Amino acid sequence: MKNREFTHALNVVKHEGAETLKNLVSDRVTTHEKKPGVTAKTVAQKKYLDAIRKHDITFGVGPAGTGKTYLPSRSRSRRCAMGRFRGSF
């Protein structure tokens, strides 16, 4: 764990609680069998991933660098590889 990640984890526990941190790190998006998965770093990213999984169309609005493109592309590409996604992105 990098120093920045540790500091972020402490902030999540401080402001949201230990259970929230546990939920964040336990929900992992596997991108490739040889690479470690991707986890949401914030509660908002977790909600975004949940919405992507639940709905066919999900819009993400926010500032640059918050995972709006990366998270859904990783999630969808893995679902395509596993044959669980139909359609195009």
C-alpha positions in Angstrom: 0.0 0.0 0.0 1.3 3.4 -1.0 1.5 6.2 1.5 -1.1 8.2 -0.4 -3.5 5.2 -0.3 -2.9 4.7 3.4 -3.7 8.4 4.1 -6.9 8.1 2.0 -7.9 4.9 3.9 -7.5 6.8 7.2 -9.6 9.6 5.9 -12.4 7.2 4.8 -12.4 5.6 8.2 -12.4 9.0 10.0 -15.3 10.5 7.9 -17.3 7.4 6.8 -16.4 4.6 9.2 -14.5 1.4 9.1 -17.4 -0.6 7.5 -17.4 1.8 4.6 -13.6 1.2 4.0 -14.2 -2.5 4.2 -17.0 -2.3 1.6 -14.7 -0.2 -0.7 -11.7 -2.6 -0.7 -13.8 -5.8 -0.8 -15.5 -4.8 -4.1 -12.8 -5.4 -6.7 -13.2 -5.1 -10.5 -11.0 -7.7 -12.1 -9.5 -6.4 -15.3 -7.1 -9.2 -16.2 -6.3 -12.5 -14.6 -2.6 -11.6 -14.3 -3.2 -8.1 -12.8 -4.5 -7.1 -9.5 -8.1 -5.8 -9.6 -9.2 -2.2 -9.4 -11.1 -1.0 -6.3 -13.2 2.2 -5.8 -11.2 4.7 -3.8 -14.2 6.8 -2.7 -17.8 6.3 -1.7 -18.8 8.1 -4.8 -16.8 5.7 -7.0 -18.4 2.7 -5.2 -21.8 4.1 -5.9 -20.8 4.7 -9.6 -19.6 1.1 -9.9 -22.8 -0.2 -8.4 -24.9 1.9 -10.8 -22.8 0.6 -13.8 -23.5 -2.9 -12.7 -27.2 -2.4 -12.1 -28.2 -0.2 -15.1 -27.7 -0.5 -18.8 -26.9 3.2 -19.2 -25.1 5.2 -16.6 -23.9 8.8 -16.8 -20.9 10.0 -14.9 -20.5 13.7 -14.3 -17.6 15.3 -12.4 -14.1 16.8 -12.5 -11.2 15.4 -14.4 -9.3 12.5 -12.8 -12.2 11.0 -10.8 -12.5 7.7 -12.6 -15.5 8.5 -14.9 -14.0 6.8 -17.9 -11.6 4.3 -16.3 -13.9 2.5 -14.0 -16.7 1.8 -16.5 -14.2 0.8 -19.2 -12.5 -1.7 -16.9 -15.8 -3.0 -15.7 -17.3 -3.4 -19.1 -14.2 -4.9 -20.8 -14.1 -7.6 -18.1 -17.8 -8.4 -18.6 -17.3 -8.6 -22.3 -14.4 -11.1 -21.9 -16.6 -13.2 -19.7 -19.5 -13.1 -22.2 -21.8 -11.2 -19.8 -22.2 -8.1 -21.9 -24.1 -7.6 -25.1 -24.0 -4.4 -27.1 -21.3 -1.8 -27.8 -19.7 0.8 -25.7 
